[in-house]
Amino acid sequence: MSEGPLSIATDLPASAPWCGPASPGAFRLHTPSERLDAVGCLARLPSGPTDTLGARVDAFFAARRSGPPLLVGALPFDPHADDALYQPERVGAAAPGSRDDGACLRPSAAVAEPSEADYAAAVSRCVARLDTADAPHGLHKVVLARSLRVEAAAPVDPQRLAARLGEDASVTTYVMPLPVAAGEAPAWLVGATPELLVSRRGTAVVSHPLAGSARRWREPARDAAAARALLASGKDHEEHHHVVEAILDTLAPLCSRLHAPVAPSLHATRTMWHLGTRIEGTLKDPRVSSAHLAGLLHPTPAVCGTPRLPALEAIRALEPVDRGFYAGAVGWSDADGDGEWHVSIRCARVQGRVLRLFAGAGIVAGSEPALEVDETAGKFRAMLDALGIDDLRTA
Ligand SMILES: C=C(O[C@@H]1C=C(C(=O)O)C=C[C@H]1O)C(=O)O
């Protein structure tokens, strides 16, 4: 192991559960087409805010002396907060545990924080803050989230939970060991996202934002009607348009070619319909890395709102629970600048027996509080199904 600023973090003990040689905290990122598993931690990237990510990753690979030419990790939602990336010891899955699957996942209690009524009230207050004809150029969209605190009967195994989430072949499942204070139990971010923030392979760049959503139904006719209504919804197209516009504006100066279809298409997971747009570009400068691109794009209006800073302020004022690494990004970057960053939604922070689930919805002028409560309930469904919670009675 090399000495110097980029070897094992000095601000965390070497045994810190999220990043140490003996770390059981295996990283997982399984997309519909590729699998990345990594174990252990050789070195931690000095943490920092999102806008310095590209420079920190470049410096890391310029100085690296041994180990896999790879960084894996997570960006928090708040672009001013510290991220968590590290160089794994080895790429490949850890040996499977011997835990009893069922006992790990049986939940015993769930508490909505905020309550559905308080979330609906926050949506109303948010709508009142949005741009109006009388006050143009203000806030156009804010993504407001709520959370569920679930207690399981026994400690939850993050890898088993991710495997259950992966029964939906349309999503990207992930497990990321999270930074915790000294002496705290290990914690993970575990989820199943349908949304690609950005990927870069050579000069080829892809982003696949989703915004505008409807929950799915078991009965085929009702499910098809929900999809048709989403495709016809002006409010959802507006939510979507803000995201595509922001991503195109960010990528345009960096690309010699940039393409997005004129209208979004339907994107399905097992539990939700979304409007999605696949954006493809060619980089002018091959030295612009995936970490650099993720640092520029995050947080998009799909998880934050637009304009970005007033939307961040509204979220701070209206959400009672800190998002942490929910609505950030999970992914990897390699020494060639290639990499892939997925939006960390449809997830839970898992620590021992306690899970905190998050779900958010885009609020624009005309959003109705009760419908946003329902949409976020739909977005919890994938995780609740994986936990075996059919009928959610929150305290
Ligand atoms: C914020 C979430 O999802 C995001 C918000 C969406 C929307 O408002 O329609 C759709 C997909 C995601 O970009 C979430 O799942 O928690």
The ligand as an SDF file (V2000), in Angstrom:
LIG
                    3D

 16 16  0  0  0  0  0  0  0  0999 V2000
  -37.4320   11.4130   -6.7750 C   0  0  0  0  0  0  0  0  0  0  0  0
  -37.7690   10.1960   -7.2450 C   0  0  0  0  0  0  0  0  0  0  0  0
  -37.9400    9.9310   -8.5620 O   0  0  0  0  0  0  0  0  0  0  0  0
  -37.6720   10.9170   -9.5490 C   0  0  0  0  0  0  0  0  0  0  0  0
  -38.8460   11.7570   -9.7950 C   0  0  0  0  0  0  0  0  0  0  0  0
  -39.7640   11.4240  -10.7730 C   0  0  0  0  0  0  0  0  0  0  0  0
  -41.0270   12.2180  -10.9370 C   0  0  0  0  0  0  0  0  0  0  0  0
  -41.1910   13.2300  -10.2340 O   0  0  0  0  0  0  0  0  0  0  0  0
  -41.8860   11.8470  -11.7330 O   0  0  0  0  0  0  0  0  0  0  0  0
  -39.5080   10.3470  -11.6450 C   0  0  0  0  0  0  0  0  0  0  0  0
  -38.3500    9.6740  -11.6010 C   0  0  0  0  0  0  0  0  0  0  0  0
  -37.2360   10.1750  -10.7740 C   0  0  0  0  0  0  0  0  0  0  0  0
  -36.4540   11.0480  -11.5200 O   0  0  0  0  0  0  0  0  0  0  0  0
  -37.9280    9.0390   -6.3530 C   0  0  0  0  0  0  0  0  0  0  0  0
  -38.1920    7.9280   -6.8370 O   0  0  0  0  0  0  0  0  0  0  0  0
  -37.7670    9.1970   -5.1250 O   0  0  0  0  0  0  0  0  0  0  0  0
  1  2  2  0
  2  3  1  0
  2 14  1  0
  3  4  1  0
  4  5  1  0
  4 12  1  0
  5  6  2  0
  6  7  1  0
  6 10  1  0
  7  8  2  0
  7  9  1  0
 10 11  2  0
 11 12  1  0
 12 13  1  0
 14 15  2  0
 14 16  1  0
M  END
$$$$
